[in-house]
Amino acid sequence: MSKDTLDKAADAVKRTTDNVKDAIHEGQHRTAAEAEKARRESLGGELSGTEKAKSVVNEAKHRTQAEIDAAKRDLRNR
């Protein structure tokens, strides 16, 4: 095998590994966002306004992180 072939194979393995990691992280963030939303919905009136606001921000943070992971995969696969 030539060096180019080995380099291409190594790049493909790295790209696949990075894609899998990002897909896992994306799933974890989406799950965390849904869990935060469900917690807020189940506790409803028991949460103070500040707690609700923090929960909304936390959910948005997780959704944003999930979108970043998805975007990284999209960019890598172009």
MARBA-3410 file (N, C-alpha, C, O; in Angstrom, 1 decimal):
78
0.8,-1.2,0.0,0.0,0.0,0.0,0.9,1.2,0.0,1.9,1.3,0.6 ~ 0.4,2.2,-0.7,1.2,3.5,-0.8,0.8,4.3,0.4,-0.2,4.1,1.1 ~ 1.6,5.3,0.7,1.4,6.2,1.8,0.1,7.0,1.6,-0.7,7.2,2.6 ~ -0.2,7.3,0.4,-1.5,8.0,0.1,-2.7,7.1,0.5,-3.7,7.6,1.1 ~ -2.6,5.9,0.2,-3.7,5.0,0.5,-3.9,4.8,2.0,-5.0,4.8,2.6
-2.8,4.7,2.7,-2.8,4.6,4.2,-3.3,5.9,4.8,-4.1,5.9,5.8 ~ -2.9,7.0,4.3,-3.4,8.3,4.8,-4.9,8.5,4.6,-5.6,8.9,5.5 ~ -5.4,8.1,3.4,-6.8,8.2,3.1,-7.6,7.2,4.1,-8.6,7.6,4.6 ~ -7.1,6.0,4.3,-7.7,5.1,5.2,-7.8,5.6,6.6,-8.8,5.5,7.3 ~ -6.6,6.2,7.1,-6.6,6.8,8.4,-7.5,8.0,8.5,-8.2,8.1,9.6
-7.6,8.8,7.5,-8.5,9.9,7.5,-10.0,9.5,7.6,-10.8,10.0,8.3 ~ -10.3,8.4,6.8,-11.6,7.9,6.8,-12.0,7.3,8.2,-13.1,7.5,8.7 ~ -11.1,6.6,8.8,-11.3,6.1,10.2,-11.5,7.2,11.2,-12.5,7.2,12.0 ~ -10.7,8.3,11.1,-10.8,9.4,12.0,-12.2,10.1,11.8,-12.8,10.5,12.7 ~ -12.5,10.3,10.5,-13.8,11.0,10.2,-15.0,10.2,10.7,-15.9,10.8,11.3
-14.9,8.9,10.6,-16.0,8.1,11.0,-16.1,8.1,12.6,-17.2,8.2,13.1 ~ -14.9,8.0,13.2,-14.9,8.1,14.7,-15.5,9.4,15.2,-16.3,9.4,16.1 ~ -15.0,10.5,14.6,-15.5,11.8,15.0,-17.0,11.9,14.7,-17.7,12.5,15.5 ~ -17.5,11.4,13.6,-19.0,11.4,13.3,-19.7,10.7,14.4,-20.8,11.1,14.8 ~ -19.2,9.5,14.8,-19.9,8.7,15.8,-20.0,9.5,17.1,-21.0,9.5,17.8
-18.8,10.0,17.5,-18.8,10.8,18.7,-19.8,12.0,18.7,-20.5,12.2,19.7 ~ -19.8,12.7,17.6,-20.7,13.8,17.5,-22.2,13.4,17.5,-23.0,14.0,18.1 ~ -22.5,12.2,16.9,-23.8,11.7,16.9,-24.3,11.3,18.3,-25.4,11.6,18.7 ~ -23.4,10.7,19.0,-23.7,10.3,20.4,-23.9,11.6,21.3,-24.8,11.7,22.0 ~ -23.0,12.6,21.1,-23.2,13.8,21.9,-24.5,14.5,21.5,-25.2,15.1,22.4
-24.8,14.5,20.2,-26.0,15.2,19.8,-27.2,14.5,20.4,-28.1,15.1,21.0 ~ -27.2,13.2,20.5,-28.3,12.4,21.1,-28.4,12.7,22.6,-29.5,12.8,23.1 ~ -27.3,12.8,23.2,-27.3,13.1,24.7,-27.8,14.5,24.9,-28.6,14.6,25.9 ~ -27.5,15.4,24.1,-28.0,16.8,24.3,-29.5,16.9,24.0,-30.2,17.6,24.8 ~ -29.9,16.2,23.0,-31.4,16.2,22.7,-32.2,15.5,23.8,-33.2,16.0,24.2
-31.6,14.5,24.3,-32.3,13.8,25.4,-32.3,14.7,26.7,-33.4,14.7,27.3 ~ -31.2,15.3,27.0,-31.2,16.2,28.1,-32.2,17.4,28.0,-32.8,17.8,28.9 ~ -32.3,17.9,26.7,-33.3,19.0,26.5,-34.7,18.5,26.7,-35.5,19.2,27.3 ~ -35.0,17.3,26.2,-36.3,16.8,26.3,-36.6,16.5,27.8,-37.8,16.7,28.3 ~ -35.6,16.0,28.5,-35.8,15.7,30.0,-36.1,17.0,30.7,-36.9,17.0,31.6
-35.4,18.1,30.4,-35.5,19.4,31.0,-37.0,19.9,30.8,-37.6,20.4,31.7 ~ -37.4,19.8,29.5,-38.8,20.2,29.2,-39.8,19.4,29.9,-40.8,20.0,30.5 ~ -39.6,18.1,30.0,-40.6,17.2,30.7,-40.6,17.5,32.2,-41.7,17.5,32.8 ~ -39.4,17.8,32.8,-39.3,18.1,34.2,-40.1,19.4,34.5,-40.9,19.5,35.4 ~ -39.9,20.4,33.6,-40.6,21.7,33.7,-42.1,21.5,33.6,-42.9,22.1,34.3
-42.5,20.7,32.6,-44.0,20.4,32.4,-44.6,19.7,33.6,-45.7,19.9,34.0 ~ -43.8,18.7,34.2,-44.4,17.9,35.3,-44.5,18.7,36.6,-45.4,18.5,37.4 ~ -43.5,19.5,36.8,-43.5,20.3,38.0,-44.4,21.5,37.9,-44.9,22.0,38.9 ~ -44.5,22.1,36.7,-45.4,23.2,36.5,-45.4,24.3,37.5,-44.5,25.0,37.6 ~ -46.5,24.3,38.3,-46.7,25.4,39.2,-45.8,25.3,40.4,-45.7,26.3,41.2
-45.1,24.2,40.6,-44.2,24.1,41.8,-42.9,24.9,41.6,-42.2,25.2,42.5 ~ -42.6,25.2,40.3,-41.4,25.9,40.0,-41.6,27.4,40.2,-42.7,27.9,39.8 ~ -40.6,28.1,40.7,-40.7,29.6,40.7,-40.4,30.1,39.4,-40.0,29.4,38.5 ~ -40.7,31.4,39.2,-40.4,32.0,37.9,-38.9,31.9,37.5,-38.6,31.7,36.3 ~ -38.1,32.1,38.5,-36.6,32.0,38.3,-36.2,30.6,37.9,-35.4,30.4,37.0
-36.8,29.6,38.5,-36.5,28.2,38.2,-37.0,27.8,36.8,-36.3,27.1,36.1 ~ -38.1,28.3,36.4,-38.7,28.1,35.1,-37.7,28.7,34.0,-37.4,28.1,33.0 ~ -37.3,29.9,34.3,-36.4,30.6,33.4,-35.1,29.9,33.2,-34.6,29.7,32.1 ~ -34.6,29.4,34.3,-33.3,28.6,34.3,-33.5,27.4,33.5,-32.6,26.9,32.7 ~ -34.7,26.7,33.7,-35.0,25.5,33.0,-35.1,25.7,31.5,-34.6,24.9,30.7
-35.7,26.8,31.1,-35.8,27.1,29.7,-34.5,27.4,29.1,-34.2,27.0,27.9 ~ -33.6,28.1,29.8,-32.3,28.4,29.3,-31.5,27.1,29.2,-30.7,26.9,28.2 ~ -31.6,26.3,30.2,-30.9,25.0,30.1,-31.3,24.1,28.9,-30.5,23.5,28.3 ~ -32.6,24.1,28.7,-33.1,23.4,27.5,-32.6,23.9,26.2,-32.1,23.2,25.4 ~ -32.6,25.3,26.1,-32.1,25.9,24.9,-30.6,25.6,24.7,-30.1,25.4,23.6
-29.9,25.6,25.8,-28.4,25.3,25.8,-28.2,23.9,25.2,-27.3,23.7,24.3 ~ -28.9,22.9,25.7,-28.8,21.6,25.2,-29.2,21.5,23.7,-28.5,20.8,23.0 ~ -30.2,22.1,23.4,-30.7,22.1,21.9,-29.6,22.7,21.0,-29.3,22.2,19.9 ~ -29.0,23.8,21.5,-28.0,24.5,20.7,-26.8,23.6,20.6,-26.2,23.5,19.5 ~ -26.4,22.9,21.7,-25.2,22.0,21.6,-25.5,20.9,20.7,-24.6,20.4,20.0
-26.7,20.4,20.7,-27.1,19.3,19.7,-26.9,19.8,18.3,-26.4,19.0,17.4 ~ -27.4,21.0,18.0,-27.3,21.5,16.7,-25.9,21.7,16.2,-25.5,21.5,15.1 ~ -25.0,22.1,17.2,-23.6,22.3,16.9,-23.0,21.0,16.5,-22.2,20.9,15.5 ~ -23.3,19.9,17.3,-22.8,18.6,17.0,-23.2,18.1,15.6,-22.5,17.5,14.8 ~ -24.5,18.4,15.3,-25.0,18.0,13.9,-24.3,18.8,12.8,-24.0,18.2,11.8
-24.1,20.1,13.1,-23.5,20.9,12.1,-22.0,20.5,11.8,-21.5,20.5,10.7 ~ -21.3,20.1,12.9,-19.9,19.6,12.8,-19.9,18.4,11.9,-19.0,18.3,11.0 ~ -20.8,17.5,12.1,-20.9,16.3,11.2,-21.2,16.7,9.8,-20.5,16.2,8.8 ~ -22.1,17.6,9.6,-22.5,18.0,8.2,-21.3,18.6,7.5,-21.0,18.3,6.3 ~ -20.6,19.5,8.2,-19.4,20.1,7.6,-18.3,19.1,7.3,-17.6,19.2,6.3
-18.1,18.2,8.2,-17.0,17.2,8.0,-17.3,16.3,6.8,-16.4,15.8,6.2 ~ -18.6,16.1,6.5,-19.0,15.1,5.5,-19.1,15.8,4.1,-19.6,15.1,3.1 ~ -18.8,17.0,4.0,-18.9,17.7,2.7,-17.8,17.3,1.8,-17.8,17.8,0.6
END
